[in-house]
Amino acid sequence: MKDQAFFQNHIPGNICFGCGTDNPFGLQIKSYWEGDIAVCKWTPTEKYDGWKGVLCGGITATLIDCHCMNTAMANAYKLENRALDSDPKYKYATGSLSIKYLKPIDSSHIVVLKATVTEVKGRKTVMLCEVFSNDVKAAEAEVIGIRVYDSSKVDKNGKFGV
């Protein structure tokens, strides 16, 4: 996978714990398109366990949240038929996150997230995200992302709106 394809590589100055490329202590997730599905593959380590060998539920929520906000951003660019590094830049924030934890996530396996955009209406993007561990669906979530930043709407004082 070329670095250029990762959504997160097109957000300069991102210090988010989950997806920030500029946060050396964060999860450093990387999301990319496989057709119309946004995929993220992340390798857990023991420090993210809730119980020995089981990924912490809060870390799972962070993975889903960050993967989906980046998916919403990338989808907006895709709908406008433009590259991730083009202007205007968009940023999304979580409107809601509803997770169903189905199985414990074995932290000795790569975690795979698959997000599908199910609706776009104005600034709102709705997604379904499934989380897999060792090829078993371990969680699913409905996530709403809201566009909170559009660089084309930054005024001369640096304030922005959407």
C-alpha positions in Angstrom: 0.0 0.0 0.0 1.4 3.3 -1.0 1.6 5.9 1.8 -0.3 8.3 -0.5 -3.4 6.1 -0.3 -3.8 6.5 3.5 -6.4 9.0 4.5 -4.5 10.2 7.6 -1.5 11.2 5.6 -3.5 14.2 4.2 -4.2 15.9 7.5 -1.1 18.0 8.4 -0.6 18.8 12.1 -3.0 16.0 13.2 -2.2 15.1 16.9 -5.2 13.0 17.5 -4.5 10.0 19.8 -6.2 7.5 17.4 -5.3 8.8 13.9 -2.8 11.5 14.3 0.3 11.0 12.2 1.9 13.7 14.4 1.3 11.9 17.7 4.1 9.5 18.3 2.3 8.1 21.4 -1.0 7.5 19.6 -2.5 4.5 17.8 -1.3 5.8 14.3 -4.2 4.0 12.4 -4.1 4.1 8.6 -7.3 3.9 6.6 -7.6 3.3 2.8 -10.2 2.4 0.2 -10.9 -1.1 -1.1 -13.6 -0.2 -3.6 -16.4 1.5 -1.7 -15.3 0.1 1.7 -12.8 2.0 3.9 -10.4 -0.5 5.5 -8.1 -0.1 8.5 -5.7 -2.8 9.7 -4.2 -2.2 13.1 -1.8 -4.3 15.2 -2.6 -4.1 19.0 0.0 -4.4 21.7 -0.4 -5.5 25.3 -0.4 -2.0 26.6 -3.9 -1.6 25.0 -5.4 -4.6 26.8 -8.4 -4.3 29.1 -7.8 -7.8 30.4 -4.7 -9.9 29.5 -5.1 -10.8 25.8 -8.3 -8.8 25.3 -8.3 -5.4 23.7 -9.8 -2.6 25.9 -13.2 -1.5 24.7 -12.3 2.1 24.9 -9.4 1.5 22.4 -11.9 -0.3 20.1 -14.2 2.7 20.3 -11.3 5.0 19.4 -10.4 2.9 16.5 -13.9 3.0 15.2 -14.3 6.7 15.8 -11.1 7.7 14.1 -11.5 5.3 11.2 -15.0 6.6 10.5 -14.1 10.3 10.8 -11.3 9.8 8.3 -13.7 7.8 6.1 -16.3 10.6 6.1 -13.6 13.1 5.1 -12.2 10.8 2.3 -15.8 10.1 1.1 -16.5 13.8 0.8 -13.4 14.2 -1.5 -14.4 11.1 -3.4 -17.9 12.4 -4.0 -16.4 15.6 -5.3 -14.0 13.5 -7.5 -10.9 15.1 -6.1 -7.6 13.9 -4.5 -7.2 13.7 -0.7 -4.4 16.4 -0.9 -6.6 18.9 -2.8 -8.4 22.0 -1.5 -10.6 22.8 0.2 -9.7 20.7 3.2 -12.5 19.1 5.3 -12.5 17.9 8.9 -15.2 15.8 10.6 -16.1 15.3 14.2 -18.2 12.6 15.8 -21.9 13.4 16.0 -22.8 10.0 17.5 -21.2 6.6 18.0 -23.3 3.6 18.8 -21.3 0.4 19.3 -22.4 -3.2 19.8 -19.6 -5.3 21.3 -20.2 -8.8 20.0 -17.1 -10.8 21.0 -13.9 -10.1 22.9 -11.1 -8.8 20.6 -8.1 -11.0 20.9 -5.2 -8.6 21.1 -2.7 -11.1 19.7 -4.3 -10.7 16.2 -4.5 -7.8 13.7 -7.7 -5.8 14.1 -9.5 -5.1 10.8 -12.1 -2.3 10.5 -14.4 -2.0 7.5 -16.5 1.1 7.2 -19.3 1.7 4.6 -20.9 5.0 4.1 -24.7 4.5 4.2 -25.9 8.1 3.9 -24.7 11.6 3.2 -27.0 14.5 3.8 -25.5 18.0 3.9 -22.7 18.1 6.5 -23.7 14.7 7.9 -22.2 11.3 6.9 -23.6 8.1 8.4 -21.5 5.0 8.4 -21.6 1.3 9.4 -18.3 0.1 10.8 -17.5 -3.6 11.4 -14.6 -4.7 13.5 -13.0 -8.1 13.0 -10.4 -10.1 15.0 -9.0 -13.3 13.7 -11.7 -13.2 10.9 -14.5 -13.1 13.5 -16.8 -10.0 13.7 -16.3 -8.7 17.2 -18.1 -5.3 17.1 -20.3 -3.2 14.9 -21.1 0.4 15.1 -23.3 3.1 13.5 -21.3 6.3 13.4 -22.4 9.8 12.4 -19.7 12.2 11.3 -20.4 16.0 11.0 -18.3 18.2 8.8 -17.1 20.9 11.2 -14.3 22.5 9.1 -14.1 23.6 5.4 -10.9 25.5 4.6 -12.7 27.4 1.9 -14.7 29.1 4.6 -11.8 30.4 6.7 -12.1 34.2 7.0 -9.2 36.7 7.1 -9.0 36.4 10.9 -8.5 32.6 10.7 -12.0 31.8 12.0 -13.9 29.1 10.2 -17.4 28.0 9.6 -19.2 25.4 7.5 
